[in-house]
Amino acid sequence: MSWRAWSLLGALLALGCTDPEVVYTYDAYSGPPVFPNRRTPIALPAGEVGFTSDNRSDTVTVVDLAGGEVITERPVGRNPIDNDGPHHLAVHRASGVVVVALAYPLPEIVPGPHAQHGLSIRAGFVQKLALDDLRPLGEVRVEENPGDIVISDDGSLVAVAHYDLNRALENPGDLEKQRATVALMRTDEILESGSPPPVSVSTCIAPHGVALSRPDGAFAYAACYGEDSVAIVDTRNPDAEIVRVPVGSAASIGVPTYGPYSATLSPAGDRIALGNLESRDVRIFDVAMSAMAGITVMSMGQPFFVGWSSDGQRLYIPTQVPDEVVMADATTGQVLQIAPMDPDDCILPHEIVPSSSGDVIYLVCEGDHKVPGTVLALDAMTLATLWTSPVGVYPDRLAVITGGAQ
């Protein structure tokens, strides 16, 4: 018998002597949670409470706005070692949720206070957190460089703009490829696992600030930095043609003349204040007319996220370089008062949110991005500082809700 025949015979004998496969079955696990939630509940005081997204410390800070006491500072993100870069958040009190955008920064530090923003090559995420202790409830992957994140008044819709400068820089001359998206997702579909992908609407070059119409976010209004325009997205029909309204007469595509960066809806929902970084002014968009209202507030510094007075008559504008708060008449554009910021209290003002009473405005300041930033309370008429509170490193959003038992 040849060696090949012996080999074949050996293999067949071996197969015949193999023990039958043993299949083990187990009862379903019924013990304590494998990954138990050890976060303590957050006791919210009865008055107004502020939440800040702290970009460099991977935290959300909760502040009692009655006097500036920090209630808690909780870690957020997907990786306890990596910098997830929480960039903006939104809170919906009735639903008991916080949504935060994770915008992963570049691996190395580049010069300029906002130089990393918009140039990341890593996909971002949206995390949904529980309001009562900030534990993760779900997440969904979005595109690179998520910028602003907002939630509709009824809590049903979340919108995220992608401030994607890479896309603009890498596709010169191809407008459609330069344009980034606004991602739309249902809040109740942001799940622990298996979240459906968001609906991505190609909108404009480097959209950042977003405002949603009330109450259900039927329309999203995006500040298009790279196209000097406001883009109007029909969230009920994402395939509809995008309407883009120029913010000024000298609009430039790709090399912005105005650079609209922020968008803040008025209390009545009839106007949007647009902070323009390049022209250093705030311009008003008329929602009903889908046109600019012809009102401009000039500023020395770059205006970021504007606050409206409760009656819609005044604008509170945080500006950077110089670091100031500008109060202006929202109906005429006249500057009423300017308050320079003390660098010991506030470096790089980023956003203003008025109190429900209208007597106080709250200001979040980025700081130097190395040590904790701050939240300030200012008198709404004199702009005098009432108190200052340290929060996390590089806070870039302040969301205000009414506290009390949930």
SVG drawing of the C-alpha trace seen along z (x, -y; Angstrom):
<svg xmlns="http://www.w3.org/2000/svg" viewBox="-45 -103 49 105">
<polyline fill="none" stroke="black" stroke-width="0.4" points="0.0,0.0 1.4,-3.4 2.0,-6.1 -0.9,-8.1 -3.2,-5.2 -2.0,-4.8 -2.5,-8.5 -6.1,-8.3 -6.8,-5.2 -5.4,-7.0 -7.6,-10.0 -10.7,-7.9 -10.0,-5.9 -9.4,-9.1 -12.8,-10.4 -14.5,-7.3 -13.0,-7.5 -13.9,-11.1 -16.2,-11.7 -19.6,-13.1 -19.8,-16.9 -21.0,-18.0 -23.5,-20.9 -23.8,-22.9 -26.9,-24.9 -27.1,-27.5 -30.0,-29.3 -30.4,-33.0 -28.3,-35.3 -30.5,-36.6 -27.9,-38.3 -27.2,-42.0 -26.4,-44.3 -23.0,-43.4 -22.2,-47.1 -24.1,-48.7 -24.9,-52.4 -23.0,-53.8 -23.8,-57.5 -25.6,-59.2 -28.8,-61.1 -28.5,-64.8 -30.7,-66.8 -31.8,-69.9 -32.7,-73.0 -36.1,-74.6 -34.7,-77.6 -32.9,-77.9 -30.1,-75.4 -27.4,-75.6 -25.6,-72.8 -22.3,-73.4 -20.5,-71.2 -16.9,-71.2 -14.9,-70.5 -11.5,-69.9 -12.3,-68.2 -14.9,-65.7 -17.5,-66.7 -20.9,-68.3 -21.1,-70.8 -24.4,-71.5 -24.7,-74.9 -27.2,-76.4 -27.9,-79.7 -29.3,-81.3 -25.8,-81.9 -23.3,-80.1 -22.8,-77.0 -21.6,-74.0 -24.0,-71.1 -21.9,-68.4 -19.4,-67.8 -19.9,-64.5 -17.8,-62.7 -19.3,-62.2 -18.1,-60.5 -17.4,-57.1 -13.8,-56.6 -12.5,-57.3 -9.0,-58.0 -9.5,-59.8 -10.7,-63.3 -14.2,-63.0 -14.6,-66.8 -18.2,-67.4 -19.1,-70.4 -22.5,-71.9 -25.5,-70.2 -29.2,-70.6 -31.6,-69.7 -35.2,-68.8 -36.7,-69.0 -40.0,-67.2 -38.3,-64.2 -35.6,-64.1 -32.8,-63.9 -29.6,-65.7 -28.1,-65.3 -24.5,-66.2 -22.4,-66.2 -18.9,-64.6 -16.6,-66.4 -13.2,-64.6 -10.3,-67.1 -7.2,-66.8 -4.5,-64.6 -2.1,-67.5 -2.6,-71.1 -2.7,-73.7 -2.5,-77.5 -5.5,-79.7 -8.4,-79.6 -10.7,-77.7 -8.2,-76.3 -9.0,-72.6 -12.7,-73.1 -13.9,-72.0 -10.7,-70.1 -11.1,-66.7 -10.9,-63.6 -12.8,-61.4 -16.5,-60.7 -18.5,-62.3 -21.3,-60.9 -24.4,-62.2 -25.0,-60.8 -28.3,-60.9 -28.0,-61.2 -30.4,-60.9 -31.1,-64.2 -31.3,-62.7 -27.7,-61.5 -26.2,-62.0 -25.8,-58.3 -25.7,-57.3 -29.1,-56.2 -28.1,-55.9 -25.8,-57.1 -25.7,-57.5 -22.8,-58.1 -22.7,-61.3 -20.2,-62.8 -16.9,-64.6 -16.9,-67.9 -20.4,-68.1 -21.0,-71.8 -24.2,-73.0 -26.8,-70.5 -30.4,-71.5 -33.6,-69.8 -37.1,-70.8 -39.4,-72.4 -41.5,-69.2 -38.5,-67.0 -39.1,-64.9 -36.3,-66.0 -32.5,-66.5 -30.6,-68.4 -26.8,-68.6 -24.8,-70.8 -21.4,-69.6 -18.9,-72.5 -16.7,-70.5 -13.9,-72.8 -12.0,-69.8 -14.7,-69.0 -14.6,-72.6 -10.8,-72.8 -10.4,-69.4 -12.9,-70.0 -12.1,-73.4 -14.3,-74.3 -16.9,-71.5 -19.6,-73.2 -21.7,-70.1 -18.8,-68.2 -17.8,-71.2 -21.2,-71.3 -21.6,-69.6 -24.7,-68.2 -27.3,-68.8 -28.1,-65.5 -31.7,-64.9 -32.7,-62.2 -35.7,-61.3 -34.9,-61.6 -36.6,-58.4 -34.6,-56.5 -31.2,-57.3 -30.8,-53.9 -28.2,-52.0 -27.6,-49.8 -29.0,-49.6 -29.8,-53.3 -30.9,-54.0 -28.6,-56.3 -29.6,-60.0 -31.1,-61.6 -28.3,-63.6 -29.2,-66.7 -26.6,-68.3 -27.0,-71.9 -24.1,-74.4 -20.4,-75.0 -19.5,-74.7 -22.9,-75.1 -22.5,-75.7 -25.3,-77.3 -28.8,-75.8 -32.2,-77.0 -35.4,-74.9 -38.8,-76.3 -41.4,-75.8 -42.8,-73.6 -41.8,-70.5 -38.7,-71.7 -40.5,-71.5 -37.8,-73.8 -34.2,-74.0 -32.3,-77.3 -28.5,-76.9 -25.9,-79.6 -23.7,-78.8 -20.2,-80.1 -18.7,-79.2 -21.6,-80.5 -22.5,-83.7 -26.1,-82.6 -28.9,-81.1 -30.0,-77.7 -33.6,-76.6 -34.2,-72.8 -37.7,-71.3 -37.1,-68.6 -40.5,-66.9 -39.3,-66.6 -35.5,-66.3 -35.4,-65.8 -36.9,-69.2 -34.7,-71.8 -32.6,-73.8 -33.4,-77.5 -30.3,-79.7 -30.8,-83.3 -27.7,-85.6 -27.0,-87.5 -25.6,-90.5 -25.1,-92.0 -21.4,-91.1 -21.9,-87.4 -18.9,-85.2 -18.8,-81.4 -15.8,-79.7 -14.0,-82.8 -16.7,-84.3 -17.2,-88.1 -19.6,-87.7 -19.1,-84.2 -22.4,-83.5 -21.5,-81.2 -24.3,-81.2 -28.1,-81.2 -30.4,-82.0 -34.2,-82.0 -36.2,-84.8 -38.7,-84.1 -41.6,-84.5 -39.9,-82.4 -40.3,-85.1 -36.6,-86.2 -33.2,-84.7 -30.1,-86.5 -27.0,-85.6 -23.5,-86.2 -21.1,-86.8 -17.5,-86.2 -15.8,-87.8 -17.9,-91.0 -18.1,-91.3 -21.8,-92.0 -25.1,-90.5 -27.9,-90.5 -31.5,-89.6 -33.3,-87.0 -37.1,-87.3 -38.6,-83.8 -42.0,-84.6 -40.5,-86.4 -37.6,-84.0 -35.5,-87.1 -33.0,-89.3 -34.8,-92.0 -32.3,-94.7 -31.1,-95.2 -27.4,-95.0 -25.6,-95.5 -21.9,-96.3 -19.3,-95.1 -15.6,-95.5 -15.1,-91.8 -16.3,-88.6 -19.9,-87.9 -20.8,-84.4 -24.1,-83.0 -26.5,-85.8 -29.2,-86.0 -32.6,-87.6 -34.4,-89.5 -37.7,-87.8 -39.7,-90.4 -37.6,-90.2 -36.7,-93.9 -33.0,-93.6 -30.0,-91.5 -27.2,-90.5 -24.1,-89.8 -20.9,-88.0 -17.8,-89.1 -14.3,-87.9 -11.1,-89.9 -12.0,-92.2 -13.9,-90.3 -17.1,-92.2 -20.8,-92.0 -22.8,-94.3 -26.5,-95.1 -28.4,-96.4 -31.9,-97.3 -33.2,-94.3 -35.6,-96.5 -33.2,-99.2 -29.7,-97.7 -28.6,-100.6 -25.9,-99.7 -27.2,-100.6 -24.3,-99.5 -20.9,-97.8 -19.4,-96.0 -15.7,-95.0 -15.0,-91.7 -12.5,-91.4 -10.1,-88.7 -10.1,-87.4 -13.8,-86.6 -14.2,-85.9 -12.0,-85.0 -13.5,-84.4 -17.3,-85.0 -19.2,-82.3 -22.9,-82.4 -25.5,-84.4 -28.8,-83.0 -31.3,-85.3 -33.0,-84.2 -36.8,-83.5 -37.4,-86.7 -35.4,-88.8 -33.6,-90.5 -30.4,-88.5 -28.4,-87.2 -26.1,-84.2 -22.8,-84.2 -20.5,-81.2 -16.8,-82.0 -14.4,-79.5 -11.3,-80.6 -7.9,-79.8 -8.8,-76.2 -6.2,-75.0 -7.9,-75.8 -11.6,-75.9 -13.8,-78.3 -16.6,-80.3 -20.2,-81.0 -21.2,-84.6 -24.5,-86.2 -24.9,-89.8 -27.5,-92.4 -29.7,-92.6 -29.8,-96.4 -26.4,-97.5 -24.4,-94.4 -22.7,-94.5 -21.3,-91.1 -23.3,-89.6 -21.3,-86.3 -18.8,-84.1 -18.5,-80.3 -15.8,-78.1 -16.9,-75.1 -15.0,-72.6 -12.2,-73.3 -13.3,-75.1 -17.1,-75.3 -18.9,-76.2 -22.6,-75.9 -24.9,-76.9 -28.4,-75.3 -30.8,-76.7 -33.8,-74.8 -36.0,-75.1 -35.0,-72.7 -37.0,-71.0 -38.1,-67.4 -38.4,-65.5"/>
</svg>
